[in-house]
Amino acid sequence: MKSKICLILLLLNLVVYSQDKTIYVEYKVTLADDGSFTKNKMFADDFLNAVKAADQLVFGLLINDKGSKFYQVDTGIENSFEIDAAKMYSKYMGVIYSLEDQVLKEKQFLGQDIYLKEKKVENWILTSETKQIDNYLCYKATNTYTVVNIKGTFKFPVIAWYCPKLPYNFGPLGYGNLPGLILELQVRNVNYHSKNIDLRTKLDFNTDFLKKATLLSEEELNKKIDEFNNFGGK
């Protein structure tokens, strides 16, 4: 019933908000320690320095009729180990496009830019919990973030606060697929929160270059990495 109500709100708002313009949302990011990042003294200082450096990062989300582009805004800060670490801990590795039914994440492979193809996040649990973010009434939705490594499979909470009054199903890090714009996103210990919304920005983006770009699924990328490692080991 809750999901039906949100869908109706989205459809009603679509009448008001025409997608013949570009929307810009600016986000800041904060990092917190969930107990696992500072327990190892060898990496604790690096993480704490990344927490401080994260305060300098600014991210932008552009939305037009093609989809969305999430990227680091150039604010003139100098690149450094701490800045790189802050981006890594913030789960940002490059520009992210959310287009139609897939998400494309920029990656580096053998010195070349490729885009990793992922499915959009599904299976959101919509709740009736609300809070105000910059005078926008937002609803809480939850999901899980899965990490698979040599130690096993781990699931971490994802919390999104989305606004049905802003009927754009996008958000930071390629998250979206909700009946409203995500104004705040928490993935494990990372929190992206909106600082500015421009509903008629002069900024824009196009995706024509993706027609010639290398797009790989995670399976295809892993296969190429294995082939490279096997070739290099001979």
C-alpha positions as CSV (number, residue, x, y, z in Angstrom):
1,M,0.0,0.0,0.0
2,K,2.8,2.4,0.9
3,S,4.6,1.8,-2.4
4,K,1.3,2.4,-4.3
5,I,0.9,5.8,-2.5
6,C,4.5,6.8,-3.4
7,L,3.9,5.8,-7.0
8,I,0.8,8.0,-7.2
9,L,2.7,10.9,-5.7
10,L,5.4,10.4,-8.3
11,L,3.0,10.4,-11.2
12,L,1.2,13.5,-9.9
13,N,4.5,15.4,-9.5
14,L,5.6,14.4,-13.0
15,V,2.7,16.6,-14.3
16,V,4.3,19.5,-12.5
17,Y,8.0,18.8,-13.2
18,S,8.8,18.5,-16.8
19,Q,12.1,16.7,-17.6
20,D,13.0,19.1,-20.5
21,K,15.6,20.8,-18.2
22,T,18.6,19.7,-16.2
23,I,18.6,19.5,-12.5
24,Y,21.8,19.8,-10.4
25,V,22.2,18.5,-6.8
26,E,25.3,19.1,-4.8
27,Y,26.4,16.7,-2.1
28,K,28.9,16.6,0.7
29,V,30.2,13.4,2.2
30,T,31.1,12.4,5.8
31,L,32.8,9.3,7.0
32,A,32.3,7.6,10.3
33,D,34.1,4.7,12.0
34,D,31.8,1.7,12.5
35,G,34.5,0.0,14.6
36,S,36.2,-1.9,11.8
37,F,38.4,0.9,10.3
38,T,40.4,2.0,13.4
39,K,40.8,-1.3,15.2
40,N,43.8,-2.1,13.1
41,K,46.5,0.4,14.3
42,M,48.4,0.0,11.0
43,F,45.5,1.6,9.1
44,A,43.8,3.7,11.7
45,D,45.8,6.9,11.0
46,D,45.2,6.6,7.3
47,F,41.5,6.3,7.9
48,L,41.3,9.2,10.3
49,N,43.2,11.4,7.8
50,A,40.8,10.4,5.2
51,V,37.9,11.4,7.4
52,K,39.4,14.9,7.7
53,A,40.1,15.1,3.9
54,A,36.5,14.0,3.1
55,D,35.3,17.4,4.3
56,Q,37.0,19.0,1.2
57,L,35.2,16.8,-1.3
58,V,32.1,18.0,-3.2
59,F,30.1,15.9,-5.5
60,G,27.5,16.8,-8.2
61,L,24.5,15.0,-9.6
62,L,23.2,16.1,-12.9
63,I,19.8,14.8,-14.1
64,N,18.3,15.2,-17.6
65,D,16.1,13.3,-19.9
66,K,18.9,10.8,-20.6
67,G,19.5,9.8,-17.0
68,S,22.0,11.1,-14.4
69,K,25.7,11.7,-14.0
70,F,27.4,11.6,-10.6
71,Y,30.9,13.1,-10.4
72,Q,33.4,14.9,-8.2
73,V,33.1,18.6,-8.5
74,D,36.4,20.4,-9.3
75,T,36.9,22.8,-6.4
76,G,40.5,23.4,-7.0
77,I,41.8,21.2,-4.2
78,E,45.2,19.6,-4.8
79,N,45.3,15.9,-5.2
80,S,47.0,14.0,-2.3
81,F,47.2,10.6,-0.7
82,E,44.6,11.7,1.9
83,I,42.2,13.0,-0.8
84,D,42.5,9.7,-2.8
85,A,41.9,7.7,0.4
86,A,38.9,9.9,1.3
87,K,37.4,9.1,-2.2
88,M,38.2,5.4,-1.8
89,Y,36.5,5.2,1.7
90,S,33.6,7.2,0.2
91,K,33.1,4.4,-2.3
92,Y,33.8,6.8,-5.2
93,M,36.1,5.5,-7.9
94,G,35.0,7.6,-10.9
95,V,32.1,9.1,-12.8
96,I,28.9,7.2,-12.5
97,Y,26.1,7.3,-15.1
98,S,22.6,6.0,-14.4
99,L,20.9,5.3,-17.7
100,E,17.6,3.5,-18.4
101,D,18.0,0.1,-16.8
102,Q,21.7,0.1,-15.9
103,V,24.4,1.9,-14.0
104,L,27.8,2.6,-15.6
105,K,30.8,3.1,-13.3
106,E,34.1,4.5,-14.5
107,K,37.1,2.2,-13.8
108,Q,40.7,2.1,-14.7
109,F,42.1,-1.1,-16.4
110,L,45.6,-1.2,-17.9
111,G,45.7,2.6,-18.1
112,Q,42.4,2.8,-20.0
113,D,39.0,4.1,-18.9
114,I,36.3,1.5,-19.0
115,Y,32.8,1.5,-17.6
116,L,31.5,-1.3,-15.4
117,K,27.9,-2.3,-16.1
118,E,25.7,-2.9,-13.1
119,K,22.0,-3.3,-12.7
120,K,20.0,-0.6,-10.9
121,V,19.5,-1.2,-7.2
122,E,16.2,-3.0,-6.6
123,N,14.3,-4.6,-3.7
124,W,14.1,-1.3,-1.7
125,I,12.0,-1.5,1.5
126,L,9.8,1.6,1.7
127,T,8.8,2.9,5.1
128,S,6.5,5.5,6.5
129,E,9.3,7.2,8.5
130,T,9.9,10.8,7.4
131,K,12.2,13.7,8.1
132,Q,12.7,17.2,6.8
133,I,15.9,17.8,4.7
134,D,16.2,21.5,3.6
135,N,12.5,22.0,3.8
136,Y,11.7,18.9,1.7
137,L,9.7,16.1,3.3
138,C,11.7,12.9,2.8
139,Y,10.8,9.2,3.2
140,K,13.1,6.5,4.4
141,A,13.9,3.5,2.3
142,T,16.3,0.7,3.3
143,N,18.4,-1.9,1.4
144,T,21.7,-3.8,1.8
145,Y,25.2,-3.4,0.4
146,T,27.0,-6.7,-0.1
147,V,30.8,-7.1,0.1
148,V,32.4,-10.4,-1.1
149,N,36.1,-11.0,-0.3
150,I,38.4,-13.8,0.7
151,K,37.0,-13.6,4.3
152,G,33.5,-14.3,3.2
153,T,30.3,-12.4,2.3
154,F,29.2,-9.5,4.3
155,K,26.0,-7.4,4.2
156,F,25.9,-3.8,5.4
157,P,22.8,-1.4,5.7
158,V,21.9,1.1,3.1
159,I,19.5,4.0,4.1
160,A,18.1,6.4,1.6
161,W,16.0,9.5,2.3
162,Y,14.1,10.4,-0.9
163,C,11.7,13.2,-1.7
164,P,8.5,12.4,-3.7
165,K,8.0,16.1,-4.4
166,L,11.2,15.9,-6.5
167,P,10.2,13.1,-8.8
168,Y,13.6,12.1,-10.1
169,N,14.6,8.5,-9.3
170,F,18.3,9.1,-8.9
171,G,20.9,9.7,-6.2
172,P,24.5,9.5,-5.2
173,L,26.8,6.6,-6.2
174,G,24.3,5.3,-8.8
175,Y,21.7,4.6,-6.2
176,G,18.2,5.4,-7.2
177,N,15.1,3.6,-8.5
178,L,13.0,5.2,-5.8
179,P,9.9,7.3,-6.2
180,G,11.8,10.5,-5.6
181,L,15.2,12.2,-5.5
182,I,17.6,10.9,-2.8
183,L,18.7,13.8,-0.7
184,E,20.6,11.7,1.8
185,L,22.3,8.3,1.4
186,Q,24.1,6.2,3.9
187,V,26.0,3.2,2.8
188,R,27.6,1.4,5.7
189,N,29.7,4.2,7.3
190,V,29.5,6.7,4.4
191,N,26.9,9.5,4.4
192,Y,26.1,11.6,1.3
193,H,23.9,14.6,2.1
194,S,22.6,17.3,-0.3
195,K,23.7,20.9,0.2
196,N,22.2,22.6,-2.8
197,I,19.5,21.9,-5.4
198,D,19.2,23.8,-8.6
199,L,16.1,22.8,-10.6
200,R,17.1,24.8,-13.7
201,T,20.9,24.7,-13.9
202,K,22.8,25.7,-17.0
203,L,25.1,22.7,-16.5
204,D,24.3,19.6,-18.6
205,F,25.9,16.4,-19.9
206,N,25.6,14.0,-22.8
207,T,26.3,10.3,-23.2
208,D,27.2,10.1,-26.9
209,F,30.8,9.1,-26.1
210,L,29.5,5.9,-24.4
211,K,28.6,4.5,-27.8
212,K,32.4,4.0,-28.4
213,A,33.4,3.4,-24.8
214,T,34.3,0.0,-23.4
215,L,31.4,-1.3,-21.3
216,L,32.0,-4.5,-19.3
217,S,30.1,-6.5,-16.8
218,E,31.8,-7.5,-13.6
219,E,32.2,-11.0,-14.9
220,E,33.7,-9.8,-18.2
221,L,36.1,-7.5,-16.3
222,N,37.2,-10.3,-14.0
223,K,37.8,-12.5,-17.0
224,K,40.1,-9.9,-18.6
225,I,42.0,-9.5,-15.3
226,D,42.5,-13.2,-15.1
227,E,43.7,-13.4,-18.6
228,F,46.1,-10.5,-18.0
229,N,47.4,-12.2,-14.8
230,N,47.8,-15.6,-16.5
231,F,49.6,-14.0,-19.4
232,G,51.9,-12.0,-17.1
233,G,52.8,-15.1,-15.1
234,K,54.1,-17.0,-18.1
